[in-house]
Amino acid sequence: MIEVKNLKKSFEDAEVLKGISTSFEDGKINLVIGQSGSGKTVFLKCLLGVFEPSSGDILFDGRPFGSMGKEDRQQLRTEIGTVFQGSALFDSMTVQENIMFPLDMFTNMTYRDKKKVVSKVIGQVELGNAEKKLPSEISGGMQKRVAIARAIVNNPKYLFCDEPNSGLDPSTSIVIDELLTYITEQYKTTTIINTHDMNSVMTIGEKIVYLRNGIKEWEGSMHDILTADNKYLINFVYSSALFKELRKTLLEKRQNL
Amino acid sequence: MKKLLTAIGEYCLLIKDSINIPQKRNVFWRTFMREVNDLIINSLGLVVFTSGFVGAVVAIQMFNNFDASSFPIPTAFVGYATKAVLILEFCPTIISLVLAGKVGSYIASSIGTMRVTEQIDAMDIMGVNTPNFLVLPKILASVLFNPLLIAISFVIGIFGGYAAGMITGNWTSTQFTTGIQMYTPNLFYIYAFIKTVVFAFLIATIPSYYGYTVKGGSLEVGRASTQAVVWTMVFIIISELVLTQMILG
């Protein structure tokens, strides 16, 4: 479980996060949503320790990140898997080497054992025969799968994904969402996903945190969103004419029941 | 001024974090061997080409100067002068400047691209000591193997000077080899290799700093790469003056 307590982050004079408090439970898909510039990425990077918060604290299963020493942070980081928006695969390594990298760095497994684990993970993310290819030789969707495989190969307790569906076609996005749901259930990870993808919001958001101008404007689940009374949230989630129509229909259906 | 001091501080911290025991020796060994290939073996062609031609040019210029001299200088001295120029200046300094351009831009752009595509962030979040993982193999590959490149450059330069005489007919094989066999103080070699090691360290670390601290996109990576090459050359020239005064002065 990850608890965030009154998290603030400023860059020079600009306050990007203005005191966010929330919690993310184990084995659940937690989504962080919001317009561009709402502070989602800064929030995620504070959780990951890329940015040092200006104030507030983050607790990983009760362990306060802010007051941790260098070694404790290093240890905690081995429990974190991350999927970046641009996949962040290592260009000079093959798919197999990319996935094996955390095992190479943080375990004393033999090459044969590492190969076994990597083959299993490659099977889970359905990468087929791509293991000898370089990241530049595979599609964007496959790169995302490799990034997910690399993030989960070390059995992380916490999985962070920044816009995992960006740049993917709708059907590949669904596949990635299903994969993340499967992994969260299988590995019992605390999964936090930054997303713009409304399909993800409607289908996998067990907990949703909506940020607006650096403030937590709303939180709830995908089931609560339909009846939420926050106008900013409604305008954001149901921004297109199609989604507005869908909401209207669903609300009518619910009233008739 | 504040910017300069910040940059110097950041550079020193990067070096401090780099020079540590590697987290995993087998991974480090693999990365080190790749750097030896990228930084040293891939530079061999350029070093051989440049050294051969410049050795020839130096020998021809020496011959012309001696020929035009008002008092007679034996032709054998062409070999000696070529050797001295190559040891003292051309091989360690000019080849290091050439490598600063070739290797420096490669280091800055490869690390810079890793930075802007979040590959370094990904490693940091995993718990990898990224300066140690990315910079230390480059420092060791350069510091350990650049002297070998310079030694090869010296041999090829001498051969270039020899070949120039054979082609132009200005000096004989015997005259040139007599010249290169003349006594050269050991201090010249020590001076050349000390310079090479210092320059190798600068070639590996200054571009690494520029690549590691780049912010933005591909345009900024390009700018960082150019700045890295320029500042590496500037520091090579400044440190040469300091070392020359310290060792030969």
Interface residues (C-beta under 8 A of the other chain):
Chain A: L48 G49 V50 R73 Q74 Q75 L76 R77 T78 I80 T82 F84 Q85 G86 A88 L89 F90 D91 S92 F101 P102 D104 M105 F106
Chain B: Q23 K24 N26 V27 R34 T113 M114 T117 E118 Q119 D121 A122 D124 I125 M126 G127 V128
